[in-house]
Amino acid sequence: MTTFLLRLDPGAGAGPTVAVKDLIDVAGTPTTCASRSLASAPPAEEDAACVAAVRAAGGRLVGKVNLHELAFGGSGINPYTGTPVNPLDAGRIPGGSSSGSAVAVATGEADIAVGTDTAGSIRTPAACCGVAGLKTTFGRIPVDGVHPLAPSLDTVGPMAADVAGLALGMRLLDPTVGDRPAPAASLGRVRLGAAPWVEDAVDRVLTASEVPLTDTSLPGWGAAELAGTTVLFGEGARTNRSFVEAHGDQLGSETWFRLACGAAIDDDELAAALASATPWRDELAAAFERTPVLVTAGIMDEPAPLDEPTRLDTRRLNAAVNLAGIPALVLPVPSGRRFPASLQLLAPHGGEELLLATAAVLEAAATTVP
């Protein structure tokens, strides 16, 4: 059960150490996507655009980390490469698909980890392992050199132990990151049916922050979640079609089944799901006019046991966000239980700096909550 699939020499220097999900090209190393089918992949000829940015900003790569096979799953369980151990409880899932990324920063083996998020693949493992994660605005961080899953949803973003680490990760990935603005002056609280202990933990931190709060309803969330899931599966099958034809017999059974389900989604159904993104973005834009940042739970319940991985719903809080293309940040918050809870902040397109500023306020408030 391993976190790193390949260790790299970070070299000397003062720059932060960075772990890279093995879905992302690093020059001179193979990109295996944690799949037997790519075990003999040739070394990448050049860095992915995001890795090149990290190096240019002084980041020191310490290795390539494990993931759910082909990034197509939310548990992080991988029978081929092993499952990274959740540092909060070795009997629980680490979350996926950026499982190794979350564990690397949770255990202090890297200051920053670079992951990808197509339907929660940064946010779910961050929440399961008690760290922070940032799903970036669609298109803000280039995905050149990143193995695609669903191109209409795929994003690259940082993971770290805390908000300061996320801010550093954003600066490594995007040299255009501006000065942090003032935090949101008000928040919109959205409830999506997470376990009561999670919602209560989020509420306690929001109360402690003393930021004005308004209950907010997003009636289109459920439909957007379903549409986002349709795009995930439909595009995932189409993106990997030739790959499956050549290497399908080497895929894990779960990955093969998911790709087969996606192949059953016809073109009209996929087109309708993609088209539904427009009214959903309009609904969110109207909500952001009322409150600049929205808050939801960041996890539905505690991480599932390894032998019951589907006990945790990993798409309810996430797929609708990817369909909209907006940025989202998850942050661990105290729960008074064995596992921390997690909250999620949402902002309009390009609102990463606003999310980081607001998260810093909530993170400070969380330290006052037992």
Backbone torsions as a table, in degrees:
resi	resn	phi	psi	omega
1	MET	NA	109.9	-166.7
2	THR	-127.8	148.5	174.3
3	THR	-90.9	-50.2	-177.2
4	PHE	-95.1	131.6	172.6
5	LEU	-90.6	-23.0	179.4
6	LEU	-153.3	126.1	176.4
7	ARG	-91.6	143.0	177.4
8	LEU	-125.3	151.7	176.7
9	ASP	-81.2	114.4	-177.8
10	PRO	-72.9	-14.0	-177.9
11	GLY	73.9	176.2	179.3
12	ALA	-83.6	158.1	177.1
13	GLY	141.0	170.8	-176.6
14	ALA	-98.4	-3.5	-177.0
15	GLY	-68.6	158.0	-179.3
16	PRO	-67.0	149.3	175.6
17	THR	-83.2	141.5	-172.0
18	VAL	-133.5	129.0	172.6
19	ALA	-100.9	141.9	-175.4
20	VAL	-120.3	127.9	176.9
21	LYS	-59.5	134.4	-175.6
22	ASP	-79.6	43.4	168.6
23	LEU	-114.9	-4.1	-168.6
24	ILE	-119.6	130.8	-176.8
25	ASP	-67.9	132.5	169.0
26	VAL	-124.0	122.0	-174.1
27	ALA	-52.3	134.4	176.7
28	GLY	84.9	-0.6	178.9
29	THR	-127.1	149.5	176.7
30	PRO	-73.7	150.9	172.5
31	THR	-106.9	105.6	-172.0
32	THR	-98.6	-12.4	-177.1
33	CYS	53.1	25.1	179.5
34	ALA	53.7	41.7	-177.3
35	SER	-129.7	136.2	175.3
36	ARG	-56.6	-31.7	-176.7
37	SER	-66.4	-17.6	179.8
38	LEU	-117.9	18.2	-176.8
39	ALA	-59.6	-30.5	-179.0
40	SER	-105.4	24.5	178.2
41	ALA	-61.0	141.8	178.8
42	PRO	-71.7	159.1	177.4
43	PRO	-61.5	143.4	176.7
44	ALA	-65.5	141.0	-178.5
45	GLU	-77.7	-26.8	179.6
46	GLU	-150.0	164.1	177.7
47	ASP	-68.5	145.3	166.1
48	ALA	-58.8	155.8	-177.5
49	ALA	-56.1	-39.4	-178.2
50	CYS	-69.4	-35.4	177.6
51	VAL	-69.1	-41.0	177.1
52	ALA	-59.7	-38.6	178.4
53	ALA	-65.5	-41.9	179.1
54	VAL	-60.7	-46.6	179.5
55	ARG	-62.4	-43.5	-178.1
56	ALA	-62.8	-29.0	-179.5
57	ALA	-88.5	1.9	175.7
58	GLY	100.6	5.1	177.4
59	GLY	-69.8	143.0	-177.6
60	ARG	-112.4	112.0	-175.0
61	LEU	-73.0	127.2	179.8
62	VAL	-104.5	-10.9	177.5
63	GLY	158.5	173.3	175.7
64	LYS	-105.5	134.4	-170.3
65	VAL	-112.7	160.2	-173.1
66	ASN	-67.7	166.4	179.7
67	LEU	-161.5	167.8	168.7
68	HIS	-64.7	136.7	-173.2
69	GLU	-49.0	127.8	-179.7
70	LEU	56.8	16.7	-178.7
71	ALA	64.4	20.3	-173.8
72	PHE	-107.7	69.1	176.9
73	GLY	170.2	152.8	-174.6
74	GLY	-104.0	-2.7	-177.3
75	SER	-88.7	-30.5	-174.2
76	GLY	85.2	-1.2	179.6
77	ILE	-74.5	130.4	-179.4
78	ASN	-138.4	103.3	-178.1
79	PRO	-64.0	-24.7	-176.4
80	TYR	-82.0	-55.5	-176.0
81	THR	-91.9	-6.8	-174.4
82	GLY	93.0	160.5	-177.5
83	THR	-106.5	121.3	176.6
84	PRO	-54.7	141.6	-174.2
85	VAL	-83.8	123.0	175.7
86	ASN	-64.6	118.5	-176.1
87	PRO	-68.5	-14.7	177.7
88	LEU	-81.2	-28.8	-179.2
89	ASP	-169.2	113.5	-175.8
90	ALA	-65.3	-15.1	179.2
91	GLY	-91.0	3.4	-177.7
92	ARG	-113.5	156.1	178.5
93	ILE	-64.3	147.8	172.9
94	PRO	-82.7	-12.3	-174.7
95	GLY	86.8	154.4	-177.9
96	GLY	-144.5	172.4	10.1
97	SER	-91.2	-12.7	-176.7
98	SER	-82.6	55.2	-174.4
99	SER	-64.6	-50.9	-179.7
100	GLY	-63.0	-33.1	178.9
101	SER	-62.4	-46.2	-179.4
102	ALA	-65.4	-44.2	-178.2
103	VAL	-66.7	-37.4	-179.2
104	ALA	-59.7	-42.0	179.9
105	VAL	-81.4	-31.0	179.2
106	ALA	-66.4	-32.0	-179.5
107	THR	-94.8	0.6	178.6
108	GLY	78.1	14.2	178.4
109	GLU	-79.3	-10.8	174.4
110	ALA	-151.5	145.9	175.9
111	ASP	-72.6	-39.8	-176.9
112	ILE	-133.2	146.0	169.8
113	ALA	-125.6	143.4	176.4
114	VAL	-102.9	121.8	178.8
115	GLY	-124.6	-178.5	173.6
116	THR	-124.9	153.2	-178.0
117	ASP	-137.4	113.1	178.4
118	THR	-110.6	-32.9	174.9
119	ALA	-152.8	39.4	179.3
120	GLY	112.1	12.2	-170.9
121	SER	-72.2	-12.3	167.4
122	ILE	-95.0	-45.3	-171.0
123	ARG	-71.6	-39.0	-179.3
124	THR	-64.0	-52.6	179.2
125	PRO	-65.6	-33.7	176.1
126	ALA	-60.1	-45.7	-179.7
127	ALA	-67.0	-38.9	-179.4
128	CYS	-67.1	-32.2	-175.1
129	CYS	-102.7	3.9	175.0
130	GLY	75.1	32.3	176.8
131	VAL	-123.8	-176.4	-177.9
132	ALA	-105.3	148.6	179.5
133	GLY	-147.1	150.0	-177.1
134	LEU	-129.3	112.4	169.9
135	LYS	-84.1	120.1	-174.8
136	THR	-84.4	164.5	174.2
137	THR	-56.9	136.2	179.3
138	PHE	-55.2	124.2	177.3
139	GLY	91.6	-9.8	-177.3
140	ARG	-70.8	-43.4	177.4
141	ILE	-102.6	122.4	-177.8
142	PRO	-58.5	143.7	178.6
143	VAL	-106.7	13.4	174.8
144	ASP	-59.9	128.7	-179.4
145	GLY	85.6	9.9	175.9
146	VAL	-109.8	127.0	179.1
147	HIS	-60.4	122.8	-174.2
148	PRO	-77.5	151.4	168.8
149	LEU	-116.6	-68.4	175.3
150	ALA	-127.5	99.0	-171.2
151	PRO	-58.8	-22.7	177.8
152	SER	-78.8	-8.7	-175.1
153	LEU	-125.1	-21.9	-170.9
154	ASP	-61.8	133.9	174.1
155	THR	-139.8	159.3	174.9
156	VAL	-114.9	141.7	178.9
157	GLY	-160.7	172.0	-177.3
158	PRO	-94.3	156.3	171.1
159	MET	-131.0	146.5	-177.3
160	ALA	-160.8	171.7	-178.7
161	ALA	-71.1	-25.4	-175.2
162	ASP	-153.4	-177.9	-176.0
163	VAL	-67.2	-39.0	178.1
164	ALA	-59.3	-38.5	177.4
165	GLY	-66.0	-39.0	176.6
166	LEU	-62.9	-41.5	179.1
167	ALA	-61.9	-41.5	177.0
168	LEU	-64.2	-42.1	178.5
169	GLY	-60.9	-40.3	177.3
170	MET	-63.9	-39.0	179.4
171	ARG	-66.8	-32.3	176.5
172	LEU	-69.2	-39.2	-175.2
173	LEU	-81.4	-29.6	-172.3
174	ASP	-136.7	102.1	-179.2
175	PRO	-66.6	-9.5	179.7
176	THR	-89.0	-0.5	-179.0
177	VAL	-55.6	129.4	-176.9
178	GLY	-91.6	179.5	175.7
179	ASP	-61.0	147.0	-178.9
180	ARG	-68.3	126.5	-179.8
181	PRO	-77.5	-179.3	172.6
182	ALA	-64.3	146.7	177.2
183	PRO	-66.6	164.7	179.6
184	ALA	-58.6	136.1	-179.7
185	ALA	-80.3	-15.3	177.0
186	SER	-152.9	159.8	-177.9
187	LEU	-130.1	146.7	174.6
188	GLY	-105.2	120.2	-176.4
189	ARG	-92.0	118.9	-178.9
190	VAL	-113.7	128.6	-179.8
191	ARG	-110.1	127.3	-173.2
192	LEU	-123.7	21.3	172.1
193	GLY	85.4	23.5	173.6
194	ALA	-66.3	165.2	178.8
195	ALA	-55.5	143.6	-177.3
196	PRO	-53.3	-37.3	-178.5
197	TRP	-66.1	-31.8	177.6
198	VAL	-70.9	-50.0	-179.9
199	GLU	-60.2	-39.5	179.5
200	ASP	-64.6	-41.1	179.4
201	ALA	-63.7	-41.0	177.0
202	VAL	-62.7	-44.6	-179.2
203	ASP	-61.3	-39.1	-179.3
204	ARG	-63.5	-40.3	178.9
205	VAL	-68.4	-42.0	179.0
206	LEU	-62.4	-40.3	177.5
207	THR	-63.6	-43.7	-179.5
208	ALA	-64.8	-28.3	-178.9
209	SER	-72.1	-24.1	-178.7
210	GLU	63.4	17.5	173.9
211	VAL	-78.3	130.2	179.3
212	PRO	-52.8	137.8	-171.0
213	LEU	-128.6	137.3	177.8
214	THR	-127.9	129.5	173.9
215	ASP	-65.6	131.8	-174.7
216	THR	-128.3	136.8	177.8
217	SER	-110.2	137.3	175.5
218	LEU	-124.9	85.4	-175.3
219	PRO	-58.8	-26.7	-176.5
220	GLY	-84.0	0.0	-174.0
221	TRP	-59.1	-48.1	-176.2
222	GLY	-60.1	-45.6	179.1
223	ALA	-65.4	-37.0	179.0
224	ALA	-68.0	-35.4	176.0
225	GLU	-61.3	-45.6	179.7
226	LEU	-65.2	-42.4	179.3
227	ALA	-64.8	-42.7	177.9
228	GLY	-60.6	-39.5	177.7
229	THR	-65.8	-39.4	177.3
230	THR	-61.6	-43.3	178.6
231	VAL	-64.6	-43.3	178.8
232	LEU	-55.0	-52.1	-176.8
233	PHE	-72.8	-43.2	-177.6
234	GLY	-64.6	-47.8	178.7
235	GLU	-71.1	-35.7	178.4
236	GLY	-58.1	-42.3	178.9
237	ALA	-67.5	-41.3	-178.2
238	ARG	-70.7	-40.5	179.5
239	THR	-62.2	-37.4	-174.6
240	ASN	-101.2	11.6	-173.5
241	ARG	-57.5	-53.7	-177.6
242	SER	-66.0	-33.8	178.1
243	PHE	-64.1	-43.9	179.6
244	VAL	-64.5	-40.1	179.8
245	GLU	-61.6	-34.0	-177.9
246	ALA	-87.7	-31.2	-170.8
247	HIS	-131.0	13.5	-173.8
248	GLY	-57.0	-31.5	-178.1
249	ASP	-71.2	-11.2	-179.6
250	GLN	-102.4	-0.9	179.8
251	LEU	-80.4	151.3	172.5
252	GLY	-64.7	155.4	-174.6
253	SER	-62.9	-37.3	-179.7
254	GLU	-66.2	-45.5	-179.8
255	THR	-62.9	-44.4	178.8
256	TRP	-58.8	-44.1	-179.0
257	PHE	-63.5	-43.1	179.7
258	ARG	-63.1	-42.0	179.1
259	LEU	-67.2	-35.5	176.8
260	ALA	-65.8	-39.6	176.9
261	CYS	-62.9	-40.7	179.1
262	GLY	-65.5	-35.3	179.5
263	ALA	-66.2	-22.2	179.5
264	ALA	-80.1	-9.1	177.3
265	ILE	-81.3	120.2	-175.7
266	ASP	-81.8	169.8	-174.0
267	ASP	-62.6	-38.3	-179.7
268	ASP	-65.6	-40.8	179.4
269	GLU	-65.1	-41.1	178.3
270	LEU	-65.7	-43.5	179.4
271	ALA	-62.0	-40.0	179.1
272	ALA	-65.0	-40.0	179.0
273	ALA	-64.0	-42.8	178.3
274	LEU	-64.6	-40.1	-179.2
275	ALA	-66.3	-29.2	-178.7
276	SER	-68.8	-11.8	178.1
277	ALA	-63.9	-31.6	-176.0
278	THR	-64.6	-54.3	177.6
279	PRO	-64.4	-30.3	177.7
280	TRP	-66.6	-41.9	176.1
281	ARG	-63.7	-36.8	177.7
282	ASP	-63.9	-40.7	178.2
283	GLU	-62.9	-42.8	178.3
284	LEU	-66.2	-40.5	179.4
285	ALA	-59.5	-39.7	177.8
286	ALA	-65.0	-38.9	178.1
287	ALA	-66.1	-38.8	-179.7
288	PHE	-70.3	-22.6	174.4
289	GLU	-67.8	-28.9	179.0
290	ARG	-84.0	-42.4	177.3
291	THR	-140.0	131.6	-170.8
292	PRO	-70.5	-22.2	179.9
293	VAL	-135.4	135.8	177.1
294	LEU	-105.0	149.2	-178.1
295	VAL	-125.2	129.0	171.7
296	THR	-127.3	174.2	166.3
297	ALA	-64.0	154.0	178.7
298	GLY	-101.3	-7.3	177.6
299	ILE	-152.5	147.6	-177.1
300	MET	-78.9	-31.9	-177.2
301	ASP	-166.3	-175.2	-179.8
302	GLU	-64.8	157.2	177.6
303	PRO	-55.3	138.9	-176.2
304	ALA	-73.1	152.4	172.3
305	PRO	-61.4	150.5	-179.0
306	LEU	-59.6	-29.9	-178.9
307	ASP	-90.3	1.1	174.9
308	GLU	-138.6	57.2	-170.6
309	PRO	-62.0	-27.2	-177.5
310	THR	-79.3	-0.7	177.4
311	ARG	-61.8	-30.6	179.0
312	LEU	-94.3	123.7	174.4
313	ASP	-77.8	112.7	-176.0
314	THR	-101.5	0.8	-179.8
315	ARG	-111.0	-20.7	-174.0
316	ARG	-54.7	-41.5	-175.9
317	LEU	-91.8	-3.1	-165.6
318	ASN	-122.3	-44.8	-170.3
319	ALA	-61.2	-36.4	179.9
320	ALA	-65.7	-30.9	-179.9
321	VAL	-69.4	-43.5	178.3
322	ASN	-65.6	-36.8	177.6
323	LEU	-60.4	-38.4	179.8
324	ALA	-75.5	-24.6	-179.4
325	GLY	80.3	8.5	-176.9
326	ILE	-84.0	161.5	176.9
327	PRO	-81.0	153.2	179.8
328	ALA	-147.5	143.4	-177.7
329	LEU	-128.3	132.5	173.9
330	VAL	-110.8	144.7	-173.7
331	LEU	-140.8	129.7	177.5
332	PRO	-70.5	143.1	177.8
333	VAL	-135.8	149.4	-177.1
334	PRO	-65.2	144.9	-178.1
335	SER	-122.9	-13.7	-173.5
336	GLY	77.7	7.8	-179.3
337	ARG	-119.9	-175.8	-178.7
338	ARG	-65.9	-33.0	179.5
339	PHE	-110.1	139.0	171.9
340	PRO	-66.9	157.5	168.5
341	ALA	-87.9	-175.2	178.7
342	SER	-148.0	141.4	172.9
343	LEU	-113.9	155.8	179.5
344	GLN	-122.9	132.2	175.9
345	LEU	-109.6	137.7	179.0
346	LEU	-121.9	141.9	178.8
347	ALA	-139.7	165.5	177.4
348	PRO	-63.6	168.4	177.9
349	HIS	-50.4	134.0	179.4
350	GLY	78.1	11.9	-174.4
351	GLY	-94.0	23.8	-179.4
352	GLU	-58.2	-42.7	-179.0
353	GLU	-63.4	-39.1	176.7
354	LEU	-64.1	-41.1	178.1
355	LEU	-62.0	-44.5	-179.1
356	LEU	-63.4	-41.9	179.4
357	ALA	-65.1	-42.4	-179.1
358	THR	-70.4	-40.1	178.9
359	ALA	-62.4	-34.7	178.7
360	ALA	-62.3	-38.3	177.5
361	VAL	-65.4	-44.7	-179.1
362	LEU	-70.0	-34.8	176.9
363	GLU	-63.1	-41.7	177.3
364	ALA	-65.3	-40.3	178.7
365	ALA	-63.6	-35.2	-178.1
366	ALA	-62.7	-27.8	-180.0
367	THR	-69.5	-15.3	179.7
368	THR	-95.3	-3.6	-177.0
369	VAL	-99.8	127.4	-179.4
370	PRO	-67.7	NA	NA
